[in-house]
Amino acid sequence: MRLDKKLLKQVADNARLKLTEKEMDEFLKELSEVLTAFSKLDEVDTKNIKPAFHPIELKNKLREDNVKKCLTQNQALSNSKNNHRGYFKGPRII
């Protein structure tokens, strides 16, 4: 893949970034270095290598649900200053 200012500008536009010429020059250099480093992975022979999966079995550490008595509407609203007619009152949106 050929990396140039045109491609970098296209990527920046897609990401809605407004880059100066100085920033484009810096990013072009840095991005070239990153792509060069990752291109070394293409040289590794992986033909006879099995895919690696997570070496440790993962288990969910969830507790059992304990059914308890729910708060009443009045109990739930008891510490709220902003309530009206049995409901929490939020800021006006429109």
N, CA, C and O atoms as a GROMACS GRO file, in nm:
protein
  376
    1MET      N    1   0.085  -0.118   0.000
    1MET     CA    2   0.000   0.000   0.000
    1MET      C    3   0.089   0.124   0.000
    1MET      O    4   0.179   0.138   0.082
    2ARG      N    5   0.062   0.211  -0.092
    2ARG     CA    6   0.139   0.334  -0.104
    2ARG      C    7   0.078   0.439  -0.013
    2ARG      O    8  -0.042   0.468  -0.022
    3LEU      N    9   0.161   0.496   0.074
    3LEU     CA   10   0.115   0.596   0.170
    3LEU      C   11   0.163   0.733   0.124
    3LEU      O   12   0.284   0.756   0.110
    4ASP      N   13   0.071   0.823   0.101
    4ASP     CA   14   0.106   0.958   0.062
    4ASP      C   15   0.010   1.058   0.127
    4ASP      O   16  -0.083   1.018   0.197
    5LYS      N   17   0.033   1.185   0.104
    5LYS     CA   18  -0.049   1.289   0.166
    5LYS      C   19  -0.195   1.280   0.123
    5LYS      O   20  -0.285   1.311   0.201
    6LYS      N   21  -0.218   1.238   0.000
    6LYS     CA   22  -0.356   1.227  -0.048
    6LYS      C   23  -0.434   1.125   0.034
    6LYS      O   24  -0.547   1.151   0.076
    7LEU      N   25  -0.372   1.008   0.056
    7LEU     CA   26  -0.438   0.903   0.135
    7LEU      C   27  -0.455   0.948   0.280
    7LEU      O   28  -0.561   0.925   0.339
    8LEU      N   29  -0.353   1.011   0.336
    8LEU     CA   30  -0.362   1.060   0.474
    8LEU      C   31  -0.472   1.163   0.488
    8LEU      O   32  -0.545   1.164   0.588
    9LYS      N   33  -0.486   1.251   0.390
    9LYS     CA   34  -0.592   1.352   0.394
    9LYS      C   35  -0.729   1.286   0.385
    9LYS      O   36  -0.823   1.328   0.452
   10GLN      N   37  -0.739   1.183   0.304
   10GLN     CA   38  -0.866   1.110   0.289
   10GLN      C   39  -0.905   1.044   0.422
   10GLN      O   40  -1.021   1.049   0.462
   11VAL      N   41  -0.809   0.982   0.490
   11VAL     CA   42  -0.834   0.919   0.619
   11VAL      C   43  -0.871   1.024   0.722
   11VAL      O   44  -0.963   1.004   0.802
   12ALA      N   45  -0.800   1.136   0.723
   12ALA     CA   46  -0.829   1.244   0.818
   12ALA      C   47  -0.968   1.301   0.793
   12ALA      O   48  -1.040   1.332   0.888
   13ASP      N   49  -1.006   1.316   0.668
   13ASP     CA   50  -1.140   1.366   0.637
   13ASP      C   51  -1.248   1.269   0.684
   13ASP      O   52  -1.351   1.311   0.738
   14ASN      N   53  -1.224   1.139   0.665
   14ASN     CA   54  -1.320   1.038   0.711
   14ASN      C   55  -1.334   1.042   0.863
   14ASN      O   56  -1.443   1.018   0.916
   15ALA      N   57  -1.224   1.071   0.932
   15ALA     CA   58  -1.226   1.078   1.078
   15ALA      C   59  -1.265   1.219   1.128
   15ALA      O   60  -1.267   1.246   1.248
   16ARG      N   61  -1.295   1.305   1.033
   16ARG     CA   62  -1.333   1.444   1.063
   16ARG      C   63  -1.225   1.517   1.142
   16ARG      O   64  -1.254   1.588   1.238
   17LEU      N   65  -1.100   1.497   1.099
   17LEU     CA   66  -0.987   1.565   1.160
   17LEU      C   67  -0.939   1.673   1.064
   17LEU      O   68  -0.927   1.651   0.944
   18LYS      N   69  -0.913   1.787   1.117
   18LYS     CA   70  -0.857   1.896   1.037
   18LYS      C   71  -0.710   1.908   1.072
   18LYS      O   72  -0.674   1.962   1.176
   19LEU      N   73  -0.626   1.858   0.982
   19LEU     CA   74  -0.483   1.856   1.005
   19LEU      C   75  -0.413   1.968   0.929
   19LEU      O   76  -0.447   1.997   0.814
   20THR      N   77  -0.316   2.029   0.995
   20THR     CA   78  -0.234   2.130   0.927
   20THR      C   79  -0.130   2.056   0.843
   20THR      O   80  -0.113   1.934   0.856
   21GLU      N   81  -0.061   2.129   0.758
   21GLU     CA   82   0.044   2.068   0.675
   21GLU      C   83   0.154   2.010   0.762
   21GLU      O   84   0.207   1.903   0.732
   22LYS      N   85   0.189   2.080   0.870
   22LYS     CA   86   0.293   2.031   0.960
   22LYS      C   87   0.249   1.900   1.026
   22LYS      O   88   0.328   1.806   1.036
   23GLU      N   89   0.124   1.894   1.070
   23GLU     CA   90   0.072   1.772   1.132
   23GLU      C   91   0.068   1.658   1.031
   23GLU      O   92   0.097   1.543   1.065
   24MET      N   93   0.031   1.689   0.908
   24MET     CA   94   0.027   1.585   0.805
   24MET      C   95   0.165   1.528   0.780
   24MET      O   96   0.180   1.407   0.764
   25ASP      N   97   0.267   1.614   0.777
   25ASP     CA   98   0.404   1.567   0.757
   25ASP      C   99   0.448   1.477   0.872
   25ASP      O  100   0.510   1.373   0.850
   26GLU      N  101   0.414   1.517   0.996
   26GLU     CA  102   0.451   1.437   1.113
   26GLU      C  103   0.378   1.302   1.112
   26GLU      O  104   0.440   1.198   1.133
   27PHE      N  105   0.247   1.304   1.086
   27PHE     CA  106   0.169   1.181   1.086
   27PHE      C  107   0.210   1.089   0.972
   27PHE      O  108   0.210   0.967   0.988
   28LEU      N  109   0.244   1.146   0.859
   28LEU     CA  110   0.286   1.065   0.746
   28LEU      C  111   0.411   0.985   0.781
   28LEU      O  112   0.422   0.866   0.750
   29LYS      N  113   0.505   1.051   0.847
   29LYS     CA  114   0.629   0.985   0.889
   29LYS      C  115   0.598   0.877   0.992
   29LYS      O  116   0.646   0.764   0.981
   30GLU      N  117   0.518   0.911   1.094
   30GLU     CA  118   0.487   0.815   1.201
   30GLU      C  119   0.406   0.696   1.149
   30GLU      O  120   0.432   0.582   1.187
   31LEU      N  121   0.310   0.723   1.063
   31LEU     CA  122   0.228   0.616   1.008
   31LEU      C  123   0.311   0.523   0.920
   31LEU      O  124   0.287   0.402   0.918
   32SER      N  125   0.405   0.578   0.848
   32SER     CA  126   0.494   0.495   0.766
   32SER      C  127   0.576   0.400   0.853
   32SER      O  128   0.596   0.284   0.818
   33GLU      N  129   0.624   0.451   0.967
   33GLU     CA  130   0.701   0.368   1.060
   33GLU      C  131   0.616   0.255   1.116
   33GLU      O  132   0.662   0.141   1.128
   34VAL      N  133   0.492   0.286   1.152
   34VAL     CA  134   0.402   0.185   1.208
   34VAL      C  135   0.372   0.078   1.103
   34VAL      O  136   0.378  -0.041   1.133
   35LEU      N  137   0.340   0.119   0.982
   35LEU     CA  138   0.309   0.022   0.877
   35LEU      C  139   0.429  -0.064   0.842
   35LEU      O  140   0.414  -0.182   0.812
   36THR      N  141   0.549  -0.006   0.847
   36THR     CA  142   0.671  -0.083   0.821
   36THR      C  143   0.690  -0.188   0.930
   36THR      O  144   0.727  -0.302   0.901
   37ALA      N  145   0.665  -0.150   1.054
   37ALA     CA  146   0.679  -0.245   1.164
   37ALA      C  147   0.578  -0.359   1.150
   37ALA      O  148   0.614  -0.475   1.172
   38PHE      N  149   0.455  -0.329   1.116
   38PHE     CA  150   0.354  -0.433   1.100
   38PHE      C  151   0.377  -0.518   0.975
   38PHE      O  152   0.335  -0.634   0.971
   39SER      N  153   0.442  -0.464   0.875
   39SER     CA  154   0.466  -0.542   0.754
   39SER      C  155   0.563  -0.656   0.779
   39SER      O  156   0.568  -0.752   0.701
   40LYS      N  157   0.640  -0.649   0.888
   40LYS     CA  158   0.732  -0.758   0.923
   40LYS      C  159   0.655  -0.885   0.959
   40LYS      O  160   0.709  -0.995   0.948
   41LEU      N  161   0.530  -0.871   1.002
   41LEU     CA  162   0.448  -0.988   1.034
   41LEU      C  163   0.420  -1.072   0.911
   41LEU      O  164   0.397  -1.192   0.922
   42ASP      N  165   0.422  -1.010   0.793
   42ASP     CA  166   0.397  -1.083   0.669
   42ASP      C  167   0.510  -1.183   0.639
   42ASP      O  168   0.490  -1.278   0.564
   43GLU      N  169   0.628  -1.161   0.697
   43GLU     CA  170   0.743  -1.246   0.671
   43GLU      C  171   0.741  -1.374   0.756
   43GLU      O  172   0.817  -1.467   0.727
   44VAL      N  173   0.658  -1.380   0.857
   44VAL     CA  174   0.654  -1.495   0.946
   44VAL      C  175   0.578  -1.610   0.880
   44VAL      O  176   0.468  -1.591   0.827
   45ASP      N  177   0.638  -1.730   0.884
   45ASP     CA  178   0.575  -1.849   0.827
   45ASP      C  179   0.478  -1.907   0.929
   45ASP      O  180   0.518  -1.952   1.037
   46THR      N  181   0.350  -1.906   0.895
   46THR     CA  182   0.248  -1.957   0.988
   46THR      C  183   0.169  -2.073   0.928
   46THR      O  184   0.058  -2.102   0.972
   47LYS      N  185   0.225  -2.140   0.830
   47LYS     CA  186   0.153  -2.248   0.760
   47LYS      C  187   0.116  -2.364   0.853
   47LYS      O  188   0.003  -2.412   0.847
   48ASN      N  189   0.206  -2.409   0.937
   48ASN     CA  190   0.182  -2.525   1.021
   48ASN      C  191   0.152  -2.488   1.167
   48ASN      O  192   0.170  -2.569   1.257
   49ILE      N  193   0.109  -2.369   1.189
   49ILE     CA  194   0.080  -2.322   1.325
   49ILE      C  195  -0.071  -2.324   1.346
   49ILE      O  196  -0.148  -2.272   1.265
   50LYS      N  197  -0.113  -2.386   1.457
   50LYS     CA  198  -0.255  -2.388   1.490
   50LYS      C  199  -0.295  -2.254   1.550
   50LYS      O  200  -0.213  -2.187   1.613
   51PRO      N  201  -0.420  -2.214   1.530
   51PRO     CA  202  -0.466  -2.088   1.589
   51PRO      C  203  -0.457  -2.095   1.741
   51PRO      O  204  -0.485  -2.199   1.801
   52ALA      N  205  -0.418  -1.985   1.802
   52ALA     CA  206  -0.406  -1.979   1.947
   52ALA      C  207  -0.539  -1.932   2.006
   52ALA      O  208  -0.597  -1.833   1.962
   53PHE      N  209  -0.583  -2.006   2.105
   53PHE     CA  210  -0.704  -1.968   2.176
   53PHE      C  211  -0.663  -1.926   2.316
   53PHE      O  212  -0.546  -1.938   2.354
   54HIS      N  213  -0.756  -1.877   2.391
   54HIS     CA  214  -0.725  -1.832   2.526
   54HIS      C  215  -0.672  -1.950   2.608
   54HIS      O  216  -0.741  -2.052   2.617
   55PRO      N  217  -0.554  -1.940   2.666
   55PRO     CA  218  -0.495  -2.054   2.736
   55PRO      C  219  -0.562  -2.089   2.868
   55PRO      O  220  -0.546  -2.200   2.919
   56ILE      N  221  -0.634  -1.996   2.924
   56ILE     CA  222  -0.700  -2.017   3.053
   56ILE      C  223  -0.850  -2.017   3.031
   56ILE      O  224  -0.905  -1.927   2.967
   57GLU      N  225  -0.917  -2.119   3.085
   57GLU     CA  226  -1.062  -2.125   3.070
   57GLU      C  227  -1.126  -2.009   3.144
   57GLU      O  228  -1.096  -1.984   3.261
   58LEU      N  229  -1.214  -1.938   3.076
   58LEU     CA  230  -1.281  -1.824   3.137
   58LEU      C  231  -1.416  -1.869   3.193
   58LEU      O  232  -1.491  -1.941   3.128
   59LYS      N  233  -1.445  -1.825   3.314
   59LYS     CA  234  -1.573  -1.855   3.376
   59LYS      C  235  -1.631  -1.726   3.429
   59LYS      O  236  -1.559  -1.639   3.479
   60ASN      N  237  -1.761  -1.713   3.417
   60ASN     CA  238  -1.828  -1.597   3.475
   60ASN      C  239  -1.830  -1.612   3.627
   60ASN      O  240  -1.864  -1.718   3.679
   61LYS      N  241  -1.793  -1.508   3.695
   61LYS     CA  242  -1.794  -1.507   3.841
   61LYS      C  243  -1.916  -1.428   3.886
   61LYS      O  244  -1.903  -1.315   3.935
   62LEU      N  245  -2.033  -1.487   3.870
   62LEU     CA  246  -2.156  -1.419   3.906
   62LEU      C  247  -2.215  -1.485   4.029
   62LEU      O  248  -2.206  -1.607   4.045
   63ARG      N  249  -2.274  -1.408   4.113
   63ARG     CA  250  -2.339  -1.462   4.231
   63ARG      C  251  -2.481  -1.503   4.196
   63ARG      O  252  -2.537  -1.459   4.095
   64GLU      N  253  -2.538  -1.585   4.277
   64GLU     CA  254  -2.676  -1.625   4.259
   64GLU      C  255  -2.767  -1.506   4.290
   64GLU      O  256  -2.736  -1.425   4.377
   65ASP      N  257  -2.877  -1.498   4.220
   65ASP     CA  258  -2.974  -1.393   4.248
   65ASP      C  259  -3.048  -1.426   4.376
   65ASP      O  260  -3.097  -1.538   4.395
   66ASN      N  261  -3.057  -1.327   4.464
   66ASN     CA  262  -3.134  -1.342   4.586
   66ASN      C  263  -3.255  -1.252   4.575
   66ASN      O  264  -3.242  -1.130   4.564
   67VAL      N  265  -3.372  -1.310   4.579
   67VAL     CA  266  -3.494  -1.233   4.568
   67VAL      C  267  -3.520  -1.164   4.702
   67VAL      O  268  -3.524  -1.229   4.806
   68LYS      N  269  -3.535  -1.035   4.696
   68LYS     CA  270  -3.563  -0.957   4.817
   68LYS      C  271  -3.684  -0.868   4.791
   68LYS      O  272  -3.725  -0.849   4.677
   69LYS      N  273  -3.737  -0.816   4.898
   69LYS     CA  274  -3.852  -0.728   4.888
   69LYS      C  275  -3.808  -0.595   4.825
   69LYS      O  276  -3.705  -0.540   4.863
   70CYS      N  277  -3.884  -0.546   4.730
   70CYS     CA  278  -3.852  -0.420   4.662
   70CYS      C  279  -3.897  -0.301   4.746
   70CYS      O  280  -3.981  -0.314   4.835
   71LEU      N  281  -3.838  -0.187   4.716
   71LEU     CA  282  -3.883  -0.064   4.781
   71LEU      C  283  -4.021  -0.026   4.729
   71LEU      O  284  -4.056  -0.053   4.614
   72THR      N  285  -4.096   0.035   4.814
   72THR     CA  286  -4.223   0.090   4.768
   72THR      C  287  -4.194   0.219   4.694
   72THR      O  288  -4.082   0.271   4.701
   73GLN      N  289  -4.291   0.269   4.625
   73GLN     CA  290  -4.272   0.393   4.551
   73GLN      C  291  -4.239   0.507   4.647
   73GLN      O  292  -4.152   0.589   4.617
   74ASN      N  293  -4.304   0.515   4.759
   74ASN     CA  294  -4.277   0.621   4.856
   74ASN      C  295  -4.138   0.608   4.916
   74ASN      O  296  -4.072   0.710   4.940
   75GLN      N  297  -4.092   0.485   4.942
   75GLN     CA  298  -3.958   0.465   4.994
   75GLN      C  299  -3.853   0.507   4.892
   75GLN      O  300  -3.752   0.568   4.928
   76ALA      N  301  -3.875   0.476   4.766
   76ALA     CA  302  -3.780   0.512   4.662
   76ALA      C  303  -3.771   0.663   4.646
   76ALA      O  304  -3.663   0.715   4.618
   77LEU      N  305  -3.880   0.733   4.664
   77LEU     CA  306  -3.883   0.878   4.647
   77LEU      C  307  -3.850   0.953   4.775
   77LEU      O  308  -3.839   1.076   4.773
   78SER      N  309  -3.834   0.884   4.886
   78SER     CA  310  -3.822   0.950   5.016
   78SER      C  311  -3.699   1.041   5.026
   78SER      O  312  -3.706   1.142   5.096
   79ASN      N  313  -3.588   1.012   4.962
   79ASN     CA  314  -3.468   1.095   4.970
   79ASN      C  315  -3.454   1.191   4.853
   79ASN      O  316  -3.353   1.261   4.842
   80SER      N  317  -3.551   1.195   4.767
   80SER     CA  318  -3.544   1.281   4.649
   80SER      C  319  -3.615   1.413   4.674
   80SER      O  320  -3.729   1.416   4.720
   81LYS      N  321  -3.547   1.522   4.644
   81LYS     CA  322  -3.610   1.654   4.653
   81LYS      C  323  -3.691   1.682   4.528
   81LYS      O  324  -3.788   1.759   4.530
   82ASN      N  325  -3.652   1.619   4.418
   82ASN     CA  326  -3.716   1.644   4.289
   82ASN      C  327  -3.813   1.532   4.254
   82ASN      O  328  -3.779   1.441   4.178
   83ASN      N  329  -3.932   1.538   4.311
   83ASN     CA  330  -4.034   1.441   4.274
   83ASN      C  331  -4.168   1.514   4.264
   83ASN      O  332  -4.190   1.618   4.325
   84HIS      N  333  -4.254   1.455   4.185
   84HIS     CA  334  -4.384   1.518   4.160
   84HIS      C  335  -4.486   1.409   4.134
   84HIS      O  336  -4.470   1.327   4.043
   85ARG      N  337  -4.590   1.407   4.213
   85ARG     CA  338  -4.701   1.312   4.197
   85ARG      C  339  -4.655   1.166   4.190
   85ARG      O  340  -4.704   1.088   4.108
   86GLY      N  341  -4.559   1.131   4.275
   86GLY     CA  342  -4.516   0.992   4.282
   86GLY      C  343  -4.409   0.951   4.183
   86GLY      O  344  -4.382   0.832   4.168
   87TYR      N  345  -4.346   1.046   4.112
   87TYR     CA  346  -4.242   1.016   4.014
   87TYR      C  347  -4.122   1.106   4.037
   87TYR      O  348  -4.135   1.215   4.093
   88PHE      N  349  -4.003   1.060   3.994
   88PHE     CA  350  -3.886   1.146   3.998
   88PHE      C  351  -3.906   1.255   3.893
   88PHE      O  352  -3.955   1.229   3.783
   89LYS      N  353  -3.867   1.376   3.929
   89LYS     CA  354  -3.883   1.490   3.837
   89LYS      C  355  -3.745   1.524   3.783
   89LYS      O  356  -3.652   1.551   3.859
   90GLY      N  357  -3.733   1.524   3.651
   90GLY     CA  358  -3.607   1.556   3.586
   90GLY      C  359  -3.613   1.693   3.523
   90GLY      O  360  -3.718   1.757   3.522
   91PRO      N  361  -3.499   1.740   3.469
   91PRO     CA  362  -3.496   1.872   3.406
   91PRO      C  363  -3.582   1.872   3.278
   91PRO      O  364  -3.596   1.770   3.211
   92ARG      N  365  -3.637   1.986   3.249
   92ARG     CA  366  -3.718   2.001   3.129
   92ARG      C  367  -3.630   1.993   3.006
   92ARG      O  368  -3.525   2.057   3.001
   93ILE      N  369  -3.671   1.916   2.907
   93ILE     CA  370  -3.588   1.895   2.788
   93ILE      C  371  -3.630   1.989   2.677
   93ILE      O  372  -3.544   2.049   2.612
   94ILE      N  373  -3.756   2.003   2.654
   94ILE     CA  374  -3.803   2.089   2.544
   94ILE      C  375  -3.876   2.207   2.603
   94ILE      O  376  -3.924   2.293   2.528
   0.00000   0.00000   0.00000
